[in-house]
Amino acid sequence: MQRIPEPDLMDDDAQARAYAEADFDEPHEHFIKLFKAQWPEREITGRVLDLGCGPADISIRFARAFPNCEIEGVDGADEMLAYGIKAVAAAELSKRIDLTHSYLPDEELMQQSFDVVISNSLLHHLKDPMTLWQTICACAKSESDSGAPVFIMDLMRPANEAEVLRLVEQYVADEPEVLQHDFQRSLYAAYRVDEVRAQLDAAGLEALKVEAVSDRHLVVAGLL
């Protein structure tokens, strides 16, 4: 099935509200679980960059899972950030999570260094996927001899339209129509594992591995 791109920003209030109020407990907890499994013995400290943080649910879960780090979440959609700021305040994590507006590529951001870089469901939104990998190359810098952990989760494009409809029915049938519509479009816009592998190789990121981790998600992980 051919890829069909979708808009890179979700800056409509109805969209932002739907994402902020949706139940993403299963995939987002899976994100944290997979990160821990990737580096089970590593103490996560220092600055963490969350690219495409949206309404900050991943940022909040990550901060709770790793209490010795500070997180900078960035997103290009002001409406998403507005909901994220409220969620961070409600979670009483404003001292450890800072959310800022950033539209990639962001030269100012790329001049900064982070001990960990994470991202969830950003890749398929970008007009040019290399924007993400170039940002990671610039920002993932750790004083540790082993390098900076990089962990990117995104949707994975199904093989055909029938599979798209099955996934929509299975995972978001009870969600608002706007969320169902966005999920369907995102599945069409997502990349396959082999396509992401080619992107990583083109960006000089051979150290990162990519693999499918569910029927709809892939993960890119490694140390830089």
N, C-alpha and C positions, 0 to 999 in steps of 0.2 A: 504494500500500500504506500503510495507516494505521500510525502510530508506536505502538509498544508499549514503555512505559518499563521500565527495569530498576533494581535496587537501586543506590543512589548510592555505596555503599562495597563494596570487595572486601577484607574483613578476615578471611577464612577462610585458615588456614595453607596448605591445599592449593592454593587459588587463588593466593596470594602466591608459593608455591614454583614453581608452574607458570609464572607470568609471569617470575619471576626467572631460570628456567632455559631459557625458550623462546628460539628463534632469531628475534630481531627485527632482524637486521642489515640486511635490505633496506629495510623501511619507515623505520627509525630513521636510517639513513644518507641516505635520501631526504629526511628532515626537515632534516638538516644541509645537504645539497646545495641544497635549495630556499631555505633561509634565506640561504645565501651568495649565491645567484643574485638574491635580492630586493634585497640591499644589497652589491653586489660591491666597491665602493670604500670601504665604511665600516669603520673600525676599531672593533671591539666591545670596549669597556672598561667598568669600573664594576660595579655590582650588577645581576645578572640574577635575575629571579624565575621559577622553574619551577613552574607551578601544576599540581597533580595529578601529582607527580613519580614516584609508584609506586616501583619498585625501582631508580630512579635511572639507568637506562641512557641516557636522553636527556641528563640532567644531566652524566654522565660524558663522553659524546660531544661535547657542546657545550663543556665545559671544555677538552677536548683540541683542538678545532677553533679555539677562541679563548682563547689562553693568558693574555690580559691582563684577564680578568674574574673575578669571584667570583660563585658561584651559591648562591642560597637556594632549595632545593627544599622544597615543602610538600605534604602529603597528609593526608587524613583517616583513612587506614587504618594502624593501628599495625603490622600484620604486614608490609605492603608496605614501610614505613619501616625495619623491622628488617632486611629483605633489602637495602634500599638502602644502609643504613649499612655493612653488610659489604662491599658491592660498591665503595663509595667508598673504604673503607680498603684493599681489595685493589688498587685502581687507584692508590693512593698520592696521592689528591686531597683528603684530609680538610682540608687547610689552605685549600682553595679552594671546597669544596662543603660547605654546612651544610644538613642535612635536619631539618625540624621538623614537628611535628604541627599541622595547621590544618584546621578544618572550615568551609567557606565557607557563609554570609558570616562573615568574621572581622574585627571592628572594629579590633583591634590591628594586624592586617596591613594594613588599608586606610589606616592612618595613616602607613605607610612609603612611601618613594619608591624606584623602581628605574629604572635606565637602559635596561633591556630586559625585556620580559615574554614568556615563551614557555609553551606548554602543548601536550600531546599526549594525545588521547583522554580528555579530561575532560568536555567539554561534554555528551556524550550520557548521562553518568551523573547529572547534576545534576537535582534535582527541579524547580528553576526555572532555566532557562538564563540569565535576566537576572542571576543571582548572579555568573556568570563575567564578564559584560560590565561590571557595576558595579564589581567588584574591579579589573578592568583600568583602568577610568576613573580610579579612585582611586590606583592604584599606578604607572602608567606616566608617569613624569615625568623628563625629561632636561634638563640644562643646555644641551644642544646646541640651536642655533636651529632645526634641522630636526626635532627631536622625538625621542621614544623609540620604537625599533622594537618592534612587537607582532607576534608570529607564532604562530598557533594552528592546529594540525592536528587533524582529527577524522575519524571514520568518516562515511560518507555513505550514507543509507538507499537500498537498491535499489528498483527499480520494482515488484518482485513477489517472491513466495516462491521461485519457480524460480531467480531470480537470487541470492537469499540462499544457497540450497543449492549453487549453482555456485561462489560465492565461498568458502564453507566448504570445499568439496572441493578447490579450487585452491590455497588458501593455508594451511590448517591441518590437512589430512587426516592428516599424519604427527605432529601434536602430540598431547599427552595429551587424553583425553576432556573433562576439565574446561575446557581451553582451547578446544576445538572448541565446546563448549556456550556458553561465555561470548562467543566471537566471534559466534556465531549470534544470541544475544540482543542483543549490542551493535549488530549490523546493523539489527535491528528497532527499536532504541531511538534510532538516529542520526537526524540531521536532514538535510533536503535543502538545496541551495544557496539556493533561494528562501526557505525558512523562516529560515535563518541571516541572510539579507539583511534580512528583516523584523525580526529581533531586534536587529541592529545599528542599524537606523534608529530603532527604538523607544528604544534606549539613547543616542541622540545620537552614534553612532559612524559617521557617514556617511563619514569619512575612511578607514575601513578597507574593503578590498575582499574579496570572497569568491569563490572559484572552485574547480571540481573539478580535482584534480591527478593522479588515477588512477581506476581503475574502482571504488575503494572509499574514497577519501579526498578531503576538501576542505580548503582552507587559507584562513584569514582573516589578512590582513597589511596593514600600513601603519604610519604614524608618528603618534604622539600627543604 
